[in-house]
Amino acid sequence: MTAADQSIIHLHPLVPAELPSHPTLAPHQQSSPDTAGFLKRALDEATALIDTTLPQSFRIVSKSKTSPPSAAPVELLSHSVAASDLPSHVKKEGSSSSKGETWFARRSVHEDAEKEGTASRVEFEEGLFRNHSANEMDYTPDVYDAYKVLEWDASQLGNVEGYEQVGMYIVEMCHHIPPPLSNRVFSVLVITARTPNPASTSLPAFIDVQVPVDITGLSEAMYSNGRHKTAGDTAQKKKAVTIGQYTSVERVKVTEKSEGKQEVVWEMATASDARGSLPMALQKMGVPGAVVKDVGFFLSWTAGRRKSAA
């Protein structure tokens, strides 16, 4: 699948009319796409990005980045998509995709074990599949809020061909940025699902998809519409924010190793635009390091939870 074939996973934010029907979105939706069809399209795009685009089109920047306390090295990759290769609806004037998209990705392979420097498949699932956004706030130092705006319940989602335990919600992820820049809020549609494992049909795999959404006109939002300035419950949450765009695909799969041992393969690809006065050239310098650090942040957080539960 090429960038032109992707209709959902881009930096250009989706508007409520482009999202599946939900009671909270109803005032902004004269019509809406079929829910199961939308979910299948998004999940198929995400799977193709990880299984096809990443190995075929991404360039390896480094095969052995370190991310303490991870015992596993992190492979860092990048890929630039020219605006001419993007579908017309995502490169409108002023869109973060209008000048093309720069993607960064990482891949790390971890021993499936509950011990220092790694994590078990169950710990990966509990940290990245369940409560994805809330956990991300807990293990990422600069994220200070993960405000869930709305969620589709299971009865609204229906059956999505090829996927199980599908979830979907909208959340505002708030990141602290050092002064003189303002904090950033990324409003994203999050889709999670169990997905077929290309390595083995008998082993588990799951995928998380995040797509930017424009919810500035939604009264139920907290940051995108400025309501946080008076409704925020801490001084930090009342501070001014700049709306950025962020999209990502994250896939975790278990694979067989020799002698019956198993490994956890964690892959992630992302494109972002913090917008505001932060030049894209500087953003491109900072994102790769942040992408790699997330591996260590997650494993450190997981180790802390493991000790607390002991």
Phi, psi and omega in degrees: 000126179271170179300327180291335180278339178284126179251344186248313188274089179211174177283337179293122185288143173283147176258162183308324181294342179266359182259157175301154183301138176207140182307321181292330181271351187309318179297344183251008184233104171282329174212164181207155180289157174301131187298307182297321179294319178297314181297317179297318179299313181297315182290324175295318178298317181296317180296317179295324179299316182284317187275335185241303185296316183299307181288334185267328189244337181282145179261135179285122177271317178204141179265350189216052173288146177259150179212075183306140008267018181298129176282340182270139174289159180245126175273127181250134182226163177216161181200128177253134179246118179291149180303326181294342180265000180264152176297148188300326186288347181257354184245038177293156180304130180092346179287150177295342179267356188296336179248021182097176182229136175252120182252144171235149181218161175218157178215130177219146183240121189242143174297134180280085184202146177271079179207171184302135177089355180206191179205158179276166178302324180294319180292323175298317181294316181293330182269328186249335181264312179272136178050047188307307187288319179297319178292322178300321177296321183292321185263354179257115188303324186269000178270121183249355173202146173228085188272112180280118184277316179198163180214141174274131178275169187302324181293334179279335186277325180071198180264132180247114185305126177091355184225155180228160178049049182282137175229154179207134179203167176246133182222150174254114180263120185253126183244133174283130176240131182300142175302152012273003179284155179270161176297162181241145171237132178244111179269119186227147168272123181252128177237128178235148181196151166280137187230155176303141180266115181295342181277326183193131180291343183267354182250148186283156173204149175216164184222143176237131181237135176232128183230134181294143177228147177262105180241028181297334180265009184262119183294336181283347176292163180250313186258323185297333181254005178085003183296336182297336183299331178246331185266349179300139185264005172220164179298321179299316184287347178267354182290156179297145178230153172251135181279123176248178177236143184208137174221147180203158172228132183228126180230133178240128179222151177260134180233155178279138174245176179296156177062030175077000179280157182233156180233159176249120179261122183243116181237142180211138175229140184211152170227144183209160174213108181288345177057204185065215184265008181275109184301143180299327180300320178289323178299318181297333178284327185270330186298315182305317179296320179295321179299317180290317182300330182302329179297311179295320178303314182294315182292325176295315178298318180296319179297322178296317178295323180297317180293322181295328183275349184289000000 
